[in-house]
Amino acid sequence: MGHHVRILRTLSGKTIPIHRPEIERALAGMGGKLAFLPGGEGEHIVMPALDDARECIVCEPDALWARNPDERLLEAMIELARLLGARVRNDDFETFRSLDECYLHPDDREAALAASRPGRSAPRRARVIACLKLLLLATVAAIALYRNFQGPG
């Protein structure tokens, strides 16, 4: 499972759809950096310079999203979001101002708080750290068992 990055537009916690004509106008203002995938009926946006259709933005009525975008695609998503009056957010509810700067948008505060409560789905980083700790513990246990059953010399 990868991480998803979304271009979304919200107002007072409500999602505002991003329509195709708006996307077309925004893409026209990007000098060819992003374009609809030819023959894709407007369902995917790609970076022609990457020449890799796997690096794409999927267009859905409530948001545009990409799975595991590289830095070039993420940067282009941030530019596209600005042109759409939208923002780019990851699975941890971080909204990107740039590749190096994120913040918690007011419309995401409740969802971020709910995700961080005990007994609820923890933020992605916390889950990854917990999995790594468990993997380390399992590795140490496996080594100990191996040495125990190996016997003398």
C-alpha positions in Angstrom: 0.0 0.0 0.0 1.4 3.4 -1.0 0.6 6.9 0.2 -1.9 9.0 -1.6 -1.6 12.7 -2.3 -4.7 14.6 -3.2 -5.6 17.8 -4.8 -8.8 18.9 -3.1 -10.8 22.0 -2.5 -12.7 22.6 0.7 -14.7 25.3 2.4 -15.7 25.1 6.0 -15.0 21.4 6.0 -17.1 20.7 2.9 -15.6 19.4 -0.3 -16.0 21.5 -3.4 -15.8 19.5 -6.7 -13.2 20.3 -9.2 -14.7 20.2 -12.7 -13.0 19.3 -16.0 -13.3 22.8 -17.6 -11.4 24.2 -14.6 -8.8 21.6 -14.9 -8.4 22.3 -18.6 -7.9 26.0 -18.0 -5.4 25.4 -15.2 -3.4 22.9 -17.4 -3.4 25.5 -20.2 -1.7 27.9 -17.8 1.1 25.4 -16.9 3.0 25.5 -20.2 2.7 21.8 -21.0 4.1 20.7 -17.7 1.0 18.5 -17.1 -1.6 17.2 -19.7 -4.5 14.8 -20.0 -3.3 11.4 -21.0 -4.1 11.0 -24.7 -7.0 8.7 -25.3 -7.7 8.6 -21.6 -11.0 10.5 -21.7 -9.8 13.0 -19.1 -9.4 10.4 -16.4 -5.6 10.8 -16.0 -3.2 13.7 -16.0 0.5 13.0 -16.8 3.8 14.8 -17.0 4.8 14.5 -20.6 8.4 15.1 -19.7 8.5 12.0 -17.5 7.3 9.8 -20.3 5.8 7.4 -17.7 2.1 6.9 -17.6 2.4 5.2 -14.2 3.3 8.6 -12.8 -0.2 10.1 -13.1 -2.9 12.0 -11.4 -6.3 10.3 -11.3 -9.3 12.6 -11.9 -12.3 11.9 -9.7 -15.3 14.2 -9.0 -14.3 15.2 -5.5 -10.5 15.2 -5.8 -7.5 14.5 -8.0 -5.0 12.1 -6.6 -1.7 10.3 -7.2 -0.2 7.3 -5.5 3.4 7.7 -4.4 4.2 10.7 -6.6 7.8 11.5 -7.2 9.0 15.0 -6.3 8.6 16.4 -9.8 5.0 15.2 -10.0 4.3 16.5 -6.4 5.7 19.9 -7.3 3.5 20.0 -10.4 0.5 19.0 -8.3 1.2 21.9 -5.9 1.3 24.3 -8.9 -1.9 22.8 -10.4 -3.7 23.1 -7.0 -2.8 26.8 -6.8 -4.2 27.4 -10.2 -7.4 25.6 -9.2 -7.8 27.5 -5.9 -7.2 24.1 -4.2 -4.5 22.4 -2.1 -2.4 19.3 -2.0 -2.8 17.0 1.1 -1.3 13.7 2.0 -2.7 10.7 4.0 -1.4 12.3 7.2 -3.5 15.4 6.7 -0.5 17.5 5.9 -1.2 20.2 3.3 1.8 21.2 1.1 2.8 24.8 0.6 5.9 23.5 -1.2 8.0 20.3 -1.3 9.6 21.3 2.0 6.8 23.0 3.9 3.5 21.5 5.1 0.8 22.6 7.5 -2.4 21.4 9.0 -5.3 23.0 7.2 -8.2 24.2 9.4 -10.7 21.9 7.5 -8.6 18.9 8.4 -8.1 19.5 12.2 -11.0 17.2 13.3 -10.0 14.4 11.0 -6.4 14.6 12.0 -7.4 14.6 15.7 -9.7 11.6 15.2 -7.0 9.7 13.4 -4.5 10.3 16.3 -6.8 9.2 19.1 -6.0 5.9 20.8 -8.2 3.0 19.5 -8.5 4.8 16.1 -6.5 4.6 13.0 -3.1 6.2 13.9 -1.3 8.5 11.5 0.7 6.7 8.9 4.1 7.5 10.4 3.1 6.1 13.8 1.9 2.9 12.1 5.1 2.5 10.2 7.2 3.0 13.3 5.1 0.4 15.2 5.6 -2.1 12.3 9.3 -1.5 12.3 9.6 -2.0 16.0 7.6 -5.3 15.7 9.9 -6.4 12.8 13.0 -5.6 14.9 11.6 -7.6 17.8 10.7 -10.6 15.6 14.2 -10.5 14.1 15.9 -10.5 17.5 13.6 -13.4 18.6 14.4 -15.4 15.4 18.1 -15.0 16.0 17.8 -16.0 19.6 15.8 -19.1 18.6 18.3 -20.0 15.9 21.2 -19.8 18.3 19.3 -21.7 20.9 18.5 -24.6 18.6 21.8 -24.6 16.8 23.5 -26.2 19.7 27.2 -26.3 20.6 29.8 -25.9 17.9 
